[in-house]
Amino acid sequence: MQIKQMNSRQVLWIIIVSLFFLTSAFVMSFDTGYLITLPSYAYLGENMVRVADYPAKEAELYILTYWQEKATPLYYIYGKINPKLDLVKSKTVTPKGLNAVEYSEISSNMLVNSQIKAMYVALTSAGFEAEISSEGVLVEAVVENGSSFELLEKGDLIVTANGSNIRYQEQLREVTKKQGVGGRLTMEILRGGEELTITVPVGKNSRGEPSLGIFTHNKNIGIISPVKIDFNERELRGGPSAGLIYTLEIYNRLMDEVVTKGRVIAGTGQINLDGSIGEIEGMKQKVYVAEKQGADILFCPKGNYEEAISVATDVKVVAVSHFSEVIAYLAEVN
């Protein structure tokens, strides 16, 4: 049997096709070491919260989200030329050694913590009594290039820092901020049932703020509430930034009057137990989401204000550092 030999044109075609598929595989799979941040969706607050005996009112309150994933070479180039996108080094965001399931669990814990804090702040701001509890601050992961790397470990329970008892994340954050970048924290921790004392230097995060480079949550945080409040968690992947709108949505239902007065309001920010509002990631992308949704007002943490107004064109950006400022602003404009 004779085998027909391929001519030079056929060989060239096979080579071209092979190179195309190899290049495509490279472009789609190669890890550049960066994450790309993109605008995502706005979620209506009334669909995310259920408050027993206090039905939703006619209020448009939107939770803003962004999307982040590995930047392939193609995405990397896209991120460089599209002003709506941002590129950040993976190692500054995701702790080394964590798989997708573990990182998702961390993000989910952040979301649960923010929901309980939102309940507490909304209830107490509306004149209800509520009690909060926590067994301490649990280390979930340590960022590879953070100041705590190889000092703190996953599973460590932080008991004290520089002599102050630590039960909540806010307390640890305050002590860290007080020391400042370059300062040091002497901590008492529980590791595998053993009490240890360690000293950790204070580093800085991607925004230049004092940071220990750790992911934490309040261990077994709970609340005793006079009102039954539930959350729809199916739409949100995790993170703490929905806290501000969670709080405002619950507060709006508990009050006699509608505090929004027909305005379309978007917002983002971590809510802390004392009502203070912490900074978040993806501010630029969230501005685009708010404007696409047609928001009249966008509440954001003061630390994110400059980034927000640098890209905002059709929405009024209002910087706030405490939930009481949100209520005061709405009362004034109404």
Backbone torsions as a table, in degrees:
resi	resn	phi	psi	omega
1	MET	NA	134.3	-179.0
2	GLN	-92.7	139.4	176.8
3	ILE	-104.5	122.0	-178.2
4	LYS	-72.0	125.0	179.7
5	GLN	-77.7	143.6	177.7
6	MET	-78.5	142.0	176.4
7	ASN	-83.6	172.8	-174.9
8	SER	-62.8	-32.8	179.8
9	ARG	-67.7	-40.2	178.2
10	GLN	-65.5	-41.4	178.4
11	VAL	-61.8	-43.9	179.5
12	LEU	-62.1	-40.9	179.2
13	TRP	-63.0	-43.1	178.2
14	ILE	-62.0	-41.4	179.6
15	ILE	-63.6	-43.2	-179.5
16	ILE	-63.4	-45.3	179.5
17	VAL	-62.8	-42.8	179.8
18	SER	-62.5	-44.1	178.8
19	LEU	-63.6	-36.1	179.1
20	PHE	-62.2	-47.6	-178.7
21	PHE	-68.6	-37.2	177.5
22	LEU	-64.9	-43.0	178.6
23	THR	-65.3	-41.0	178.9
24	SER	-62.3	-42.8	179.1
25	ALA	-62.6	-39.9	178.7
26	PHE	-64.2	-47.8	-177.4
27	VAL	-62.2	-34.9	-175.9
28	MET	-86.7	-19.0	-171.8
29	SER	-121.3	-20.9	-175.4
30	PHE	-64.6	134.2	-179.1
31	ASP	-90.5	114.2	-179.1
32	THR	-80.5	-10.0	-175.9
33	GLY	86.2	7.2	-179.4
34	TYR	-122.0	156.7	169.6
35	LEU	-110.6	145.8	176.8
36	ILE	-107.2	136.0	-179.0
37	THR	-110.4	124.0	-175.5
38	LEU	-125.2	152.2	172.3
39	PRO	-61.7	145.8	-179.4
40	SER	-121.9	-115.4	-172.3
41	TYR	-127.6	163.9	171.4
42	ALA	-109.6	132.7	-178.3
43	TYR	-115.6	130.6	-179.1
44	LEU	-69.0	125.7	-174.9
45	GLY	-57.1	-38.7	-177.1
46	GLU	-65.2	-21.7	177.0
47	ASN	-84.4	-10.0	-175.1
48	MET	-103.7	-11.2	-174.6
49	VAL	-133.6	139.9	173.2
50	ARG	-123.2	122.3	-179.4
51	VAL	-118.5	112.3	-176.4
52	ALA	-58.9	131.7	177.5
53	ASP	70.7	2.5	177.2
54	TYR	-130.6	84.4	-175.9
55	PRO	-66.8	163.8	179.1
56	ALA	-62.4	143.1	176.6
57	LYS	-102.4	174.0	178.4
58	GLU	-76.6	82.9	-178.4
59	ALA	-143.0	133.4	177.1
60	GLU	-103.6	98.8	178.0
61	LEU	-117.8	123.8	-172.9
62	TYR	-116.5	131.5	170.0
63	ILE	-85.3	131.0	-177.3
64	LEU	-103.5	141.2	-178.4
65	THR	-133.7	160.7	172.4
66	TYR	-131.9	165.2	-178.6
67	TRP	-117.4	137.7	179.8
68	GLN	-135.4	131.8	177.6
69	GLU	-151.2	172.6	-179.0
70	LYS	-60.8	137.2	179.2
71	ALA	-90.8	102.7	171.8
72	THR	-67.8	167.8	178.1
73	PRO	-52.2	-39.7	179.5
74	LEU	-66.0	-45.4	177.7
75	TYR	-63.9	-36.6	-179.5
76	TYR	-61.1	-46.6	178.5
77	ILE	-63.1	-43.0	179.1
78	TYR	-60.9	-40.8	179.4
79	GLY	-66.2	-28.5	179.9
80	LYS	-74.7	-28.8	-174.3
81	ILE	-104.7	-13.9	-179.2
82	ASN	-100.9	114.7	-176.5
83	PRO	-66.9	-14.3	179.8
84	LYS	-81.9	-9.1	-175.4
85	LEU	-110.1	159.1	176.1
86	ASP	-132.7	150.1	175.0
87	LEU	-117.3	130.9	177.2
88	VAL	-132.3	147.8	179.5
89	LYS	-67.1	132.9	-175.9
90	SER	-57.8	-40.5	-173.4
91	LYS	-69.1	-15.7	176.6
92	THR	-85.0	-8.4	-176.4
93	VAL	-116.6	-49.6	-173.8
94	THR	-103.7	122.0	177.8
95	PRO	-60.2	138.8	180.0
96	LYS	-63.3	138.3	175.7
97	GLY	92.9	-10.0	178.4
98	LEU	-82.3	134.7	173.5
99	ASN	-90.5	176.4	-175.3
100	ALA	-61.2	-37.3	-178.9
101	VAL	-66.6	-43.6	-179.4
102	GLU	-65.4	-42.8	179.8
103	TYR	-66.2	-36.9	177.5
104	SER	-63.9	-37.1	178.8
105	GLU	-65.5	-41.0	177.2
106	ILE	-60.2	-47.7	-179.3
107	SER	-63.1	-37.8	178.5
108	SER	-65.5	-40.2	177.2
109	ASN	-63.0	-38.1	176.4
110	MET	-60.3	-41.8	-179.4
111	LEU	-64.1	-46.0	-179.8
112	VAL	-62.4	-43.9	177.6
113	ASN	-58.8	-42.6	-177.9
114	SER	-67.0	-33.9	179.7
115	GLN	-66.8	-43.5	-179.8
116	ILE	-67.4	-39.8	177.5
117	LYS	-65.0	-38.8	178.0
118	ALA	-62.8	-42.3	176.9
119	MET	-58.1	-48.5	-176.4
120	TYR	-61.9	-48.4	-177.6
121	VAL	-66.7	-41.9	179.9
122	ALA	-64.4	-46.0	-179.2
123	LEU	-62.2	-50.1	-177.5
124	THR	-68.1	-33.8	177.8
125	SER	-67.8	-29.7	-179.7
126	ALA	-89.7	4.4	175.9
127	GLY	93.1	9.0	177.4
128	PHE	-91.2	156.7	175.3
129	GLU	-95.3	137.0	178.6
130	ALA	-149.8	150.7	179.1
131	GLU	-123.4	137.8	-179.0
132	ILE	-113.9	149.1	179.3
133	SER	-143.2	152.9	177.8
134	SER	-159.8	146.4	180.0
135	GLU	-90.3	0.1	179.9
136	GLY	132.6	-177.1	-177.9
137	VAL	-102.2	117.4	-176.0
138	LEU	-100.9	130.7	177.2
139	VAL	-80.2	122.8	179.9
140	GLU	-97.3	-31.2	179.9
141	ALA	-165.3	157.1	-179.8
142	VAL	-122.5	126.8	180.0
143	VAL	-70.6	135.8	-172.8
144	GLU	-56.0	-44.1	-177.5
145	ASN	-98.8	16.5	177.9
146	GLY	-82.7	164.6	-175.7
147	SER	-69.5	-18.0	-179.3
148	SER	-92.9	-1.8	-176.0
149	PHE	-59.2	130.1	-178.7
150	GLU	70.1	7.6	174.0
151	LEU	-111.5	-53.5	172.8
152	LEU	-95.8	154.5	-178.6
153	GLU	-132.1	157.8	174.3
154	LYS	-57.5	131.5	179.9
155	GLY	98.2	-10.8	176.5
156	ASP	-65.7	137.2	175.1
157	LEU	-107.6	115.6	-178.1
158	ILE	-81.7	122.0	-175.0
159	VAL	-101.3	-45.7	177.6
160	THR	-138.7	159.9	174.2
161	ALA	-145.3	118.4	-176.9
162	ASN	51.5	40.8	175.9
163	GLY	86.2	-8.8	-180.0
164	SER	-93.6	134.2	175.7
165	ASN	-66.1	137.6	-178.0
166	ILE	-118.0	110.3	175.2
167	ARG	-113.7	-25.4	-175.8
168	TYR	-128.7	155.0	178.8
169	GLN	-57.6	-37.3	-178.5
170	GLU	-59.6	-37.6	-179.9
171	GLN	-66.9	-42.2	177.9
172	LEU	-65.9	-40.7	179.9
173	ARG	-62.7	-40.0	-178.6
174	GLU	-67.6	-42.9	178.6
175	VAL	-64.1	-41.2	179.0
176	THR	-63.3	-44.1	179.3
177	LYS	-63.2	-39.1	-179.4
178	LYS	-63.7	-38.5	179.2
179	GLN	-70.4	-36.8	179.0
180	GLY	78.7	165.6	179.3
181	VAL	-60.8	129.0	-178.2
182	GLY	96.1	-11.8	176.8
183	GLY	-77.2	-177.8	-178.1
184	ARG	-136.7	144.0	176.9
185	LEU	-117.0	126.8	172.4
186	THR	-95.4	118.4	-173.1
187	MET	-116.3	143.9	165.8
188	GLU	-102.5	126.6	-177.0
189	ILE	-131.4	160.5	171.1
190	LEU	-109.8	123.5	179.6
191	ARG	-130.0	108.8	-178.7
192	GLY	60.7	33.4	179.9
193	GLY	85.9	-5.9	-179.2
194	GLU	-100.8	135.4	177.7
195	GLU	-84.2	129.0	-179.4
196	LEU	-130.7	151.6	172.4
197	THR	-118.8	123.0	-178.9
198	ILE	-132.5	158.5	176.2
199	THR	-116.1	127.1	-175.7
200	VAL	-120.8	127.8	175.4
201	PRO	-72.7	150.2	178.3
202	VAL	-92.0	120.5	177.1
203	GLY	-99.5	-150.4	178.0
204	LYS	-142.5	153.8	179.2
205	ASN	-91.7	-170.9	-176.4
206	SER	-65.6	-18.0	178.2
207	ARG	-96.3	3.4	178.9
208	GLY	84.1	9.5	-178.5
209	GLU	-88.5	154.1	176.6
210	PRO	-56.4	132.3	-175.8
211	SER	-155.0	150.8	175.8
212	LEU	-98.5	-5.7	178.9
213	GLY	68.6	40.6	-179.9
214	ILE	-131.5	152.8	170.4
215	PHE	-100.5	130.4	-178.4
216	THR	-136.4	165.1	165.5
217	HIS	-148.4	160.9	177.1
218	ASN	-74.5	117.2	-175.4
219	LYS	-66.5	124.9	178.0
220	ASN	51.7	46.0	177.9
221	ILE	-66.2	140.7	-178.9
222	GLY	-147.8	167.8	-179.6
223	ILE	-143.6	140.1	170.6
224	ILE	-101.4	111.0	-172.9
225	SER	-120.2	140.0	176.3
226	PRO	-76.8	-8.9	-178.8
227	VAL	-126.0	134.1	178.1
228	LYS	-77.9	122.3	-178.8
229	ILE	-129.5	129.4	178.2
230	ASP	-125.1	161.6	-178.1
231	PHE	-126.9	144.9	172.5
232	ASN	-90.9	107.6	-174.3
233	GLU	-98.8	1.1	-173.7
234	ARG	-68.4	-31.5	-173.7
235	GLU	-83.5	-31.2	-175.0
236	LEU	-98.2	136.0	-178.9
237	ARG	-77.7	-27.2	-178.2
238	GLY	148.4	-166.7	-179.2
239	GLY	90.5	164.9	-174.8
240	PRO	-98.9	-3.0	-166.8
241	SER	-75.3	-9.9	177.0
242	ALA	-79.2	-5.0	-173.6
243	GLY	-54.3	-43.0	-177.0
244	LEU	-62.2	-48.9	-178.3
245	ILE	-72.2	-35.5	172.0
246	TYR	-53.0	-48.9	-177.4
247	THR	-62.1	-45.7	-178.3
248	LEU	-67.0	-38.0	178.6
249	GLU	-63.5	-46.4	179.5
250	ILE	-65.3	-46.3	179.9
251	TYR	-58.8	-43.6	-178.9
252	ASN	-61.0	-35.9	179.2
253	ARG	-73.7	-34.9	-176.6
254	LEU	-74.3	-25.3	-177.8
255	MET	-84.4	156.0	-179.4
256	ASP	-69.0	-41.2	-178.0
257	GLU	-96.2	155.0	174.4
258	VAL	-80.6	114.0	-173.6
259	VAL	-74.9	-18.0	-176.3
260	THR	-85.4	-23.0	176.0
261	LYS	51.7	45.4	173.6
262	GLY	81.8	-1.7	179.4
263	ARG	-82.3	148.2	174.8
264	VAL	-89.0	116.2	-173.1
265	ILE	-119.5	132.4	173.3
266	ALA	-118.2	158.9	179.8
267	GLY	-165.8	161.0	177.4
268	THR	-155.1	146.3	179.3
269	GLY	154.1	142.7	173.6
270	GLN	-69.9	138.6	174.8
271	ILE	-105.4	130.7	178.2
272	ASN	-105.2	163.7	-173.5
273	LEU	-62.0	-27.6	178.6
274	ASP	-86.4	5.3	179.4
275	GLY	90.6	-8.0	178.6
276	SER	-69.6	155.6	-175.2
277	ILE	-117.2	120.3	-176.6
278	GLY	-94.6	160.8	-177.4
279	GLU	-69.9	161.4	-176.8
280	ILE	-135.4	172.9	176.0
281	GLU	-100.2	162.4	175.1
282	GLY	71.1	29.7	-176.3
283	MET	-61.4	-45.6	-178.0
284	LYS	-58.3	-45.8	-178.8
285	GLN	-64.7	-33.7	-179.2
286	LYS	-71.4	-29.7	174.6
287	VAL	-62.4	-44.4	178.6
288	TYR	-61.7	-39.4	179.1
289	VAL	-65.0	-43.0	-179.7
290	ALA	-62.2	-42.6	-179.0
291	GLU	-69.7	-37.5	176.8
292	LYS	-62.6	-33.4	-179.6
293	GLN	-78.3	-12.8	-179.7
294	GLY	84.1	28.8	-178.6
295	ALA	-67.2	141.1	174.6
296	ASP	-84.6	-39.2	-176.5
297	ILE	-129.2	138.9	175.0
298	LEU	-125.0	111.5	174.9
299	PHE	-85.3	132.5	177.9
300	CYS	-142.5	158.8	176.5
301	PRO	-62.0	148.6	-179.1
302	LYS	-58.0	-36.1	-179.0
303	GLY	-67.7	-16.4	179.0
304	ASN	-103.0	0.8	-171.5
305	TYR	-62.2	-47.4	-176.8
306	GLU	-60.3	-41.5	178.1
307	GLU	-64.5	-39.6	-177.8
308	ALA	-65.5	-48.6	-175.9
309	ILE	-72.6	-17.1	179.7
310	SER	-69.7	-19.5	-178.8
311	VAL	-121.4	-13.7	-177.3
312	ALA	-70.8	137.0	177.8
313	THR	-128.3	-34.5	-172.9
314	ASP	-119.6	5.6	-178.1
315	VAL	-127.9	143.4	176.8
316	LYS	-81.1	113.7	-179.1
317	VAL	-91.3	126.8	-179.4
318	VAL	-121.2	118.6	179.7
319	ALA	-85.4	133.8	179.8
320	VAL	-136.0	148.2	177.1
321	SER	-116.9	-7.4	-178.6
322	HIS	-150.3	148.3	-178.6
323	PHE	-60.7	-32.8	178.8
324	SER	-60.5	-28.5	178.3
325	GLU	-70.4	-32.7	176.3
326	VAL	-63.5	-48.5	-179.0
327	ILE	-64.3	-42.3	-179.4
328	ALA	-64.1	-39.9	-179.9
329	TYR	-65.2	-45.2	-179.7
330	LEU	-64.5	-36.8	178.1
331	ALA	-66.0	-37.0	-178.8
332	GLU	-70.3	-46.4	-177.9
333	VAL	-71.9	-20.7	178.4
334	ASN	-80.5	NA	NA
